[in-house]
């Protein structure tokens, strides 16, 4: 299936924060009509480009002629989850694109009137729009959390755009209908924040306490990861995005059927609700200390119908697998890309 995209082709973004055209080479692949927006610690130059409904902030590492890899973060993380992965892939000859998802860092909706939409299809369409804006016909796509779900969706709906896939926690495509069914109490307990976000109290609480809230999520999702405060604060800056709270709240309310999506994504969501198979070469990964809710590998194995491998990780690795085990994640990308 190839849902139709309505993508503006406007490229240059004005504004005080985005001023200098990028023409550099070296480790950074030049992206046509992109603008620089400062620096991303550990990842180099941060760029900005109009892509569909968004102005997307991203980094672009490695040779321009390298096989493209797109790395997608989740909630509540940011592009620095790949600070040790992206350079490894660039040094191996890949062109590596690491975008802020909608509502994170410098990625914002261009229209003040647009719905701050966090539904799964919207985030996947964002990736296709970014690939079109950067003139990337196809790429290896890898991610975790929201990023893994998004990568799964791109692979399922646009297999011609996804040459291979790395997905932490496997098959994460969902549907509002499937989410209507209650889970056993222990499983429901793991989703406590989803129910918190369903309330106005939860929205206000996240708005006022997002830094402390997300630090708690990091600790509970990766209980054995001894990250320091500087590492956390480097990513926490991404939560200051003006669209962040609205998009996060919408994402979790949409999952429970408590918020409407946009009609432009209805056809895609109907396809996704049927749990489409993924036929592109895939490596799934799971860590032994993942404290976030996640499916068992045996429950999703049948959804991957192409070349497939599952890689379990031990040693106390948690939910943020790329940042906690960058060597293993980078190696999975290199292997699946061959």
C-alpha positions in Angstrom: 0.0 0.0 0.0 1.2 3.5 -0.8 -1.0 6.1 0.8 -1.0 9.4 -1.1 1.1 12.1 0.5 0.2 15.7 0.2 3.6 17.2 0.6 4.6 20.8 0.2 7.9 21.2 -1.8 8.9 24.4 -0.1 12.4 23.9 1.1 14.0 26.9 2.8 12.9 27.8 6.3 13.1 31.4 7.5 13.4 32.6 11.0 16.0 33.9 13.4 17.1 30.5 14.6 17.8 29.2 11.1 20.1 31.5 9.2 23.0 29.8 7.4 22.8 27.5 4.4 24.7 24.3 4.8 27.4 23.6 2.3 30.0 21.7 4.3 31.2 18.3 3.4 33.5 16.1 5.5 31.5 13.8 7.8 28.3 15.7 7.0 26.4 14.9 3.8 25.0 18.1 2.2 21.2 18.1 2.0 19.7 20.2 -0.7 18.0 23.3 0.6 18.6 22.5 4.3 19.6 25.1 6.8 21.7 24.9 9.9 20.2 25.3 13.4 23.1 25.0 15.7 24.7 21.9 17.1 23.5 18.6 18.6 26.0 17.5 21.3 27.9 14.4 20.2 26.3 14.4 16.8 27.6 17.5 15.2 25.7 20.1 13.1 21.9 20.3 13.5 20.0 21.1 10.3 16.5 22.1 9.5 14.3 21.4 6.5 10.6 21.7 5.6 9.1 18.3 5.1 5.3 17.9 4.7 3.6 19.6 7.6 6.8 19.9 9.6 9.9 21.9 9.9 12.2 19.0 10.8 15.4 19.3 12.8 17.9 16.5 12.0 21.6 15.6 11.8 23.2 14.2 8.7 26.4 12.2 9.1 28.6 10.3 6.8 29.3 10.4 3.1 26.6 11.8 0.8 27.0 8.8 -1.5 26.7 6.3 1.4 23.7 3.9 1.7 21.2 5.9 3.8 20.2 4.9 7.3 17.4 6.7 9.2 17.5 6.4 13.0 14.3 7.1 14.9 14.0 7.8 18.7 11.0 7.3 21.0 9.3 8.9 24.0 10.7 10.4 26.2 14.1 10.4 24.4 15.6 12.3 21.5 18.3 12.1 18.9 21.1 11.7 21.5 19.9 8.1 22.0 22.0 7.6 18.8 25.0 9.7 19.9 27.3 6.6 19.9 25.5 4.7 17.1 25.4 7.3 14.3 29.2 7.9 14.2 29.9 4.2 14.0 27.5 3.8 11.0 29.0 6.9 9.4 32.5 5.6 9.8 31.4 2.4 8.1 30.4 4.4 5.0 26.6 5.0 5.6 24.9 8.3 5.3 23.1 8.6 8.6 20.0 10.7 9.2 18.7 11.2 12.7 15.6 13.4 12.9 13.8 14.8 15.9 10.3 13.3 15.8 7.4 15.8 15.7 7.2 17.6 19.0 10.9 17.1 20.0 13.9 19.4 19.7 13.6 21.8 16.7 10.9 19.8 14.8 7.7 21.8 14.8 4.4 21.9 12.9 4.6 24.7 10.4 1.0 25.7 10.7 -0.3 27.2 14.0 -3.7 25.8 13.2 -2.6 22.2 12.6 -3.8 19.5 15.0 -0.9 18.5 17.3 -1.4 14.9 16.2 0.6 12.1 17.7 -1.2 9.1 16.1 1.0 6.4 14.7 0.3 7.0 11.0 1.1 10.7 11.2 4.6 10.0 12.6 5.2 7.4 9.8 4.1 9.9 7.1 6.6 12.4 8.6 9.4 10.0 7.8 8.3 9.6 4.2 8.0 13.4 3.9 11.5 13.8 5.2 12.9 11.2 2.8 11.2 13.1 -0.1 12.5 16.4 1.1 16.0 15.0 1.3 15.6 13.2 -2.0 16.3 9.8 -0.4 14.4 7.1 -2.4 15.0 4.3 0.1 16.9 3.7 3.4 17.6 1.2 6.2 15.3 2.4 9.0 16.0 1.5 12.6 14.5 2.7 15.9 13.1 2.0 19.4 9.9 2.8 21.2 7.9 5.3 19.0 10.7 5.1 16.6 10.4 1.3 16.3 6.7 1.5 15.7 7.3 4.2 13.1 9.9 2.1 11.4 7.6 -0.9 11.4 4.9 1.1 9.8 7.1 2.5 7.0 8.3 -1.0 6.3 4.7 -2.3 6.2 3.1 0.5 4.1 6.1 1.5 1.9 8.4 -1.5 1.6 9.9 0.0 -1.5 11.2 2.9 0.7 12.6 0.7 3.4 15.4 -1.6 2.3 15.8 -3.2 5.7 14.6 -2.8 9.3 15.9 -2.9 12.8 13.2 -2.8 15.4 13.7 -2.9 19.2 10.8 -4.9 20.8 9.8 -6.1 17.4 6.3 -5.6 15.9 4.7 -2.6 17.6 2.0 -1.6 15.1 -1.3 -1.1 16.9 -4.9 -0.1 16.5 -7.5 1.7 18.5 -9.8 -1.4 18.2 -7.1 -3.7 19.6 -6.5 -1.3 22.5 -10.2 -1.5 23.5 -9.5 -5.0 25.1 -8.5 -4.8 28.7 -5.2 -6.5 29.7 -4.4 -8.5 32.9 -3.8 -6.1 35.9 0.0 -6.4 35.9 0.1 -5.4 32.2 -2.3 -2.5 32.8 -0.1 -1.3 35.7 2.8 -1.0 33.3 0.7 1.5 31.3 0.0 3.8 34.2 1.1 6.9 32.5 -1.2 6.2 29.6 -4.2 6.4 31.9 -2.7 9.5 33.7 -2.4 11.2 30.3 -6.1 10.5 29.6 -7.1 13.0 32.3 -6.8 16.8 32.4 -4.9 16.4 35.6 -2.3 14.2 33.7 -2.0 16.8 30.9 -1.4 19.6 33.4 1.0 17.4 35.4 3.0 16.6 32.3 3.1 20.2 31.2 4.4 21.4 34.6 6.7 18.5 35.4 7.8 17.1 32.1 11.6 17.1 33.0 11.0 15.2 36.3 8.3 13.0 34.8 10.5 11.9 31.9 13.5 11.3 34.2 11.2 8.9 36.1 10.3 7.1 32.9 14.0 6.7 32.0 14.7 5.1 35.4 11.7 2.8 35.4 12.2 1.8 31.7 15.9 1.1 32.2 16.2 0.2 35.9 19.9 -0.9 35.7 21.1 2.0 33.5 23.3 4.3 35.6 23.0 7.4 33.4 24.2 10.7 34.9 22.3 13.9 35.1 24.3 15.6 32.3 23.3 12.8 29.9 19.6 13.2 30.9 19.7 17.0 30.6 21.2 16.8 27.1 18.0 15.0 25.9 15.6 16.8 28.3 16.2 20.0 26.3 14.2 18.4 23.4 11.1 18.4 25.6 11.0 22.2 25.6 9.5 22.0 22.1 6.2 24.1 22.0 4.3 21.1 20.4 5.7 18.5 22.7 3.1 18.2 25.4 0.1 18.3 23.1 1.6 15.7 20.7 2.5 13.3 23.6 -0.9 13.6 25.2 -2.6 13.1 21.8 -0.6 10.0 21.1 -1.7 8.2 24.2 -5.3 9.4 24.1 -5.5 8.4 20.4 -4.4 4.9 21.3 -7.3 4.5 23.7 -9.8 6.0 21.3 -10.1 9.2 23.4 -8.9 11.5 20.8 -9.6 11.7 17.0 -6.9 11.5 14.4 -6.9 13.2 11.0 -9.0 12.0 8.1 -5.9 12.0 5.8 -4.6 9.0 7.7 -7.8 7.0 7.9 -6.9 4.6 5.0 -3.5 4.0 6.4 -4.9 3.3 9.9 -7.4 0.8 8.5 -4.5 -1.1 6.9 -2.4 -0.9 10.1 -5.4 -2.2 12.2 -5.2 -5.4 10.2 -1.6 -6.0 11.4 0.0 -6.2 8.0 3.0 -8.4 7.5 6.5 -6.9 7.1 8.5 -8.5 4.3 11.7 -6.5 4.2 14.9 -7.9 5.8 14.6 -7.4 9.5 16.5 -7.8 12.8 14.5 -7.4 15.9 16.1 -6.8 19.3 15.1 -7.1 23.0 17.0 -6.4 26.1 16.9 -8.4 29.4 16.2 -5.4 31.7 13.6 -3.6 29.6 11.3 -2.1 32.2 8.7 -0.8 29.7 5.7 -2.8 28.5 6.8 -4.8 25.4 5.6 -7.9 23.5 7.3 -11.3 23.7 9.4 -12.1 20.6 7.4 -15.3 20.0 4.2 -13.3 19.8 5.4 -11.2 16.8 7.6 -13.6 14.9 5.0 -14.5 12.4 4.5 -10.8 11.4 7.9 -10.8 9.7 7.8 -12.8 6.5 11.2 -11.9 4.9 14.7 -12.6 6.0 14.6 -12.3 9.8 16.7 -12.6 12.9 16.0 -11.9 16.6 18.8 -10.7 18.8 18.3 -10.9 22.6 20.7 -8.8 24.7 21.8 -9.5 28.3 23.8 -7.6 30.8 21.1 -5.3 32.3 20.3 -3.4 29.1 17.0 -1.5 29.4 14.4 0.1 27.1 16.8 2.7 25.5 18.8 0.0 23.8 20.7 2.2 21.3 22.1 4.4 24.0 22.7 1.6 26.5 24.2 -0.9 24.0 25.3 1.2 21.0 27.7 -1.4 19.7 25.1 -4.1 19.5 22.5 -1.7 17.9 25.0 -0.4 15.3 26.1 -3.9 14.5 22.5 -4.9 13.8 22.1 -2.0 11.4 25.3 -2.9 9.6 24.4 -6.6 9.4 20.8 -6.0 8.1 22.1 -3.4 5.6 24.4 -5.9 3.9 
